Amino acid sequence: MENRLIYYNEKLWNLINKLFIDSGDARCKFINYEENFKTAYFASQTESNPKEVREYWQKMWSDLNSKEAYYNGHTMIKSSFFQTILSKRNKSLEKYLGFLLEEHIRLSNVD
């Protein structure tokens, strides 16, 4: 496996590990691991990944950052990701969890 894919796989595994092992509902977990999502998203954008994978990540990242961030003056109080996740139902986040698992399985089968 190419180094960039190894890095992506590590970041993805770190995110999956936190999302599926920690207790709590999906919204809380997504909010708690925003930085892990961001890191996995950026790692996914390597040219080594298939175009459709990169595009799905881009769409998912846009969907999860569709609300405006909340600022108090020049200080961000709540990120766009945080604001968006608060507006979503747990059920609507399932498709993203499914994608993350499928992506991990795909990477497990890459030589």
Buried (B, 14 or more C-beta within 10 A) or exposed (E): EEEBBBBBBBBBBBBBEBBEEEEEEBBEBBBBBBEBBBBBBEBBBBEBBEEEBBEBBEEBBEEBBEBEBEEEEEEEEBBBBBBBBEEBEEEEBEEBBEBBBEBBEBBEEEE
